[in-house]
Amino acid sequence: MSSGLVNSVGIVDNLRRVQERIARAAERSGRSADAVTLILAAKTVRPERIREAVEAGAREVGENYVQEARLKRLALEDLSIRWHMIGHLQRNKAKDALALFDMIQSLDNLRLAQELSRRAQQAGQTVRALVEVNTGLEESKAGVLAQDLLPLLEQVSVLPNLSVEGLMTLGPLMPEPEQGRPAFVALRELAEQVLRASLPNVTMGHLSMGMSADFEIAIEEGSTMVRVGTAVFGPRG
């Protein structure tokens, strides 16, 4: 049996298992599996392996870097894929990101929001974005702090051609997935606070939280998008 066939079978089986785990976690939270979107976290994953997962039923792919996304979009342009920017986005990459991604999940400062808005106006499009929140207060991670979220959104909400559709967070790395639950609870509670503020062009339809190690906990706490890489592709992609 060729190594390519082994990889194909592994990805297909892994994807099915992840989808089953998503469905069970959604049921525990009183929702259907359709309420949770699986995004393939594809950083460093080769295009042919992404193709295997998409041909097996996945439809959403997340990338951390603009250049890597550009090359993979080219290699996979025959497939119907929705692309998400899930890594830190620099302002000087805003124009490229608008051309490559259907959603920016890592908006975390006003200057980036202003640049995205300006570029979107020029292109005649609207940016769909999530605001990244550093719920774990980890210095090594990007994201706005909880206390700064509403002030940021008040400024972002008046920018043209920019629609904030929810929040994103990276759960803290913990020995046990259950230990990360407070970060997901915090993001859900922040979304509820934002909704009460009734800001224009700001909705909270999406909570992007949960990765390979903790996505079931995140779903139980209201996640609508999980970003899963290792559990589908293996440790090396």
C-alpha positions as CSV (number, residue, x, y, z in Angstrom):
1,M,0.0,0.0,0.0
2,S,1.4,3.4,-0.9
3,S,2.1,6.0,1.7
4,G,-0.3,8.3,-0.1
5,L,-3.2,5.9,0.4
6,V,-2.3,5.5,4.0
7,N,-2.4,9.3,4.4
8,S,-5.7,9.4,2.6
9,V,-7.4,6.8,4.8
10,G,-6.0,8.4,7.9
11,I,-7.4,11.8,7.1
12,V,-10.8,10.6,6.1
13,D,-11.1,8.5,9.2
14,N,-9.8,11.3,11.4
15,L,-12.2,13.8,9.9
16,R,-15.2,11.4,10.5
17,R,-14.2,10.9,14.1
18,V,-13.8,14.7,14.7
19,Q,-17.2,15.3,13.1
20,E,-18.8,12.7,15.3
21,R,-17.2,14.3,18.4
22,I,-18.5,17.7,17.3
23,A,-22.0,16.2,17.0
24,R,-21.9,14.7,20.4
25,A,-20.6,17.8,22.1
26,A,-23.2,19.9,20.3
27,E,-25.9,17.6,21.5
28,R,-24.6,18.0,25.1
29,S,-25.0,21.8,24.6
30,G,-28.5,21.4,23.4
31,R,-27.7,22.2,19.7
32,S,-27.4,20.3,16.5
33,A,-24.1,19.4,14.8
34,D,-25.0,21.9,12.1
35,A,-24.7,24.7,14.6
36,V,-20.9,24.2,14.8
37,T,-18.6,24.8,11.8
38,L,-15.4,22.8,11.5
39,I,-12.5,24.8,10.2
40,L,-9.4,22.9,9.2
41,A,-6.4,24.6,10.8
42,A,-4.0,24.0,8.0
43,K,-0.8,25.8,8.9
44,T,2.1,23.8,7.4
45,V,-0.3,21.2,6.0
46,R,0.5,20.3,2.4
47,P,-2.2,21.2,-0.2
48,E,-2.7,17.6,-1.3
49,R,-3.6,16.7,2.3
50,I,-6.1,19.6,2.6
51,R,-7.6,18.4,-0.7
52,E,-8.2,14.9,0.8
53,A,-10.1,16.4,3.8
54,V,-12.1,18.7,1.5
55,E,-13.0,15.9,-0.8
56,A,-14.1,14.0,2.3
57,G,-16.6,16.7,3.2
58,A,-14.7,19.6,4.9
59,R,-15.5,23.0,3.5
60,E,-13.7,25.6,5.7
61,V,-10.0,26.1,5.9
62,G,-8.0,28.3,8.3
63,E,-4.6,29.7,7.6
64,N,-2.1,31.6,9.7
65,Y,-0.1,33.3,7.1
66,V,-1.0,35.3,4.0
67,Q,1.7,33.9,1.7
68,E,1.0,30.3,2.7
69,A,-2.7,30.9,2.0
70,R,-2.0,32.4,-1.4
71,L,0.0,29.3,-2.5
72,K,-2.6,26.9,-1.2
73,R,-5.6,28.7,-2.7
74,L,-3.8,28.5,-6.1
75,A,-3.2,24.8,-5.7
76,L,-6.8,24.2,-4.6
77,E,-8.6,26.7,-6.7
78,D,-10.8,23.9,-8.3
79,L,-12.4,23.2,-4.9
80,S,-15.2,25.1,-3.1
81,I,-13.5,26.3,0.1
82,R,-14.2,29.1,2.4
83,W,-11.0,30.5,3.7
84,H,-10.4,32.0,7.2
85,M,-7.5,34.1,8.5
86,I,-6.9,32.7,11.9
87,G,-3.3,33.9,12.6
88,H,-2.1,37.4,13.6
89,L,-2.6,39.8,10.7
90,Q,-0.2,42.7,10.1
91,R,-1.6,46.0,8.8
92,N,0.6,45.8,5.7
93,K,-1.0,42.5,4.7
94,A,-4.6,43.8,4.9
95,K,-5.0,44.3,1.2
96,D,-3.8,40.8,0.4
97,A,-5.9,39.3,3.2
98,L,-9.0,40.8,1.8
99,A,-8.4,39.2,-1.6
100,L,-7.7,35.8,0.0
101,F,-10.0,35.3,3.0
102,D,-13.7,35.1,3.4
103,M,-13.4,36.0,7.1
104,I,-10.7,37.6,9.2
105,Q,-10.8,36.0,12.6
106,S,-7.9,37.8,14.2
107,L,-8.9,41.5,14.3
108,D,-7.4,42.9,17.5
109,N,-6.7,46.6,17.2
110,L,-8.2,49.8,15.8
111,R,-5.4,50.5,13.3
112,L,-5.9,47.2,11.7
113,A,-9.6,47.7,11.6
114,Q,-9.2,51.1,10.0
115,E,-6.9,49.7,7.3
116,L,-9.2,46.8,6.6
117,S,-12.1,49.2,6.3
118,R,-10.2,51.5,4.0
119,R,-9.1,48.7,1.7
120,A,-12.5,47.2,1.7
121,Q,-14.0,50.5,0.6
122,Q,-11.5,50.7,-2.3
123,A,-12.4,47.2,-3.3
124,G,-16.1,47.7,-3.0
125,Q,-16.5,44.8,-0.5
126,T,-17.4,44.3,3.1
127,V,-14.9,42.7,5.5
128,R,-16.4,39.9,7.7
129,A,-14.4,39.8,10.9
130,L,-14.2,38.4,14.4
131,V,-12.4,40.2,17.2
132,E,-9.7,38.1,18.9
133,V,-9.8,38.3,22.6
134,N,-6.9,37.2,24.9
135,T,-9.1,35.5,27.5
136,G,-6.2,33.7,29.2
137,L,-4.2,36.9,29.8
138,E,-1.2,35.2,28.2
139,E,1.5,37.6,27.2
140,S,2.6,35.3,24.4
141,K,-0.8,35.5,22.6
142,A,-2.4,38.2,20.5
143,G,-5.8,39.6,21.1
144,V,-7.5,42.4,22.9
145,L,-7.9,42.2,26.7
146,A,-11.4,41.7,28.0
147,Q,-11.6,45.2,29.5
148,D,-10.6,46.8,26.2
149,L,-13.1,44.9,24.0
150,L,-16.1,47.2,24.3
151,P,-14.1,50.4,23.8
152,L,-12.5,48.9,20.7
153,L,-15.9,47.7,19.3
154,E,-17.4,51.2,19.9
155,Q,-14.7,52.6,17.6
156,V,-14.8,49.8,15.1
157,S,-18.6,49.8,14.8
158,V,-18.6,53.1,12.9
159,L,-16.1,52.1,10.3
160,P,-17.6,51.6,6.8
161,N,-17.4,48.2,5.0
162,L,-16.5,46.3,8.1
163,S,-18.9,43.9,9.8
164,V,-17.9,42.3,13.2
165,E,-19.7,39.0,13.5
166,G,-18.4,37.6,16.7
167,L,-15.4,36.8,18.8
168,M,-12.4,34.5,18.7
169,T,-10.0,33.2,21.3
170,L,-7.2,30.7,21.7
171,G,-7.7,28.5,24.8
172,P,-4.8,28.3,27.2
173,L,-2.5,25.3,26.9
174,M,-3.4,23.2,29.9
175,P,-2.5,19.6,31.0
176,E,-6.2,18.7,30.9
177,P,-8.7,20.2,28.4
178,E,-11.3,20.8,31.2
179,Q,-8.9,23.4,32.7
180,G,-9.4,25.6,29.7
181,R,-13.2,25.9,30.2
182,P,-13.0,29.2,32.1
183,A,-11.5,30.9,29.0
184,F,-14.5,29.7,26.8
185,V,-17.0,30.8,29.5
186,A,-15.4,34.2,29.6
187,L,-15.7,34.6,25.8
188,R,-19.3,33.6,25.8
189,E,-20.0,36.1,28.6
190,L,-18.2,38.8,26.8
191,A,-20.3,38.2,23.7
192,E,-23.4,38.6,25.9
193,Q,-22.1,41.9,27.1
194,V,-21.4,43.1,23.6
195,L,-25.0,42.2,22.5
196,R,-26.4,44.3,25.3
197,A,-24.4,47.3,24.0
198,S,-26.4,47.1,20.7
199,L,-23.6,48.5,18.6
200,P,-24.1,49.1,14.8
201,N,-22.4,46.7,12.5
202,V,-21.6,44.4,15.4
203,T,-23.3,41.0,15.9
204,M,-22.3,38.1,18.0
205,G,-23.4,35.2,15.7
206,H,-20.0,33.4,16.0
207,L,-17.8,32.3,18.8
208,S,-14.6,30.8,17.3
209,M,-13.0,28.8,20.1
210,G,-11.7,25.3,20.5
211,M,-8.8,23.5,18.8
212,S,-7.8,19.8,18.6
213,A,-7.1,19.4,22.3
214,D,-10.2,21.2,23.7
215,F,-12.9,21.7,21.0
216,E,-15.5,19.6,22.8
217,I,-15.2,21.7,25.9
218,A,-15.5,24.8,23.8
219,I,-18.6,23.5,22.0
220,E,-20.2,22.8,25.4
221,E,-19.7,26.5,26.2
222,G,-21.2,27.8,23.0
223,S,-18.5,27.6,20.3
224,T,-19.9,27.9,16.8
225,M,-16.6,27.5,15.1
226,V,-13.8,25.1,16.0
227,R,-10.3,25.3,14.4
228,V,-9.0,21.7,14.3
229,G,-5.7,20.7,12.7
230,T,-3.8,17.9,14.5
231,A,-6.9,15.8,15.2
232,V,-7.5,15.6,11.4
233,F,-4.1,15.8,9.8
234,G,-1.8,14.4,12.5
235,P,1.0,16.1,14.3
236,R,3.0,17.1,11.2
237,G,0.2,17.8,8.7
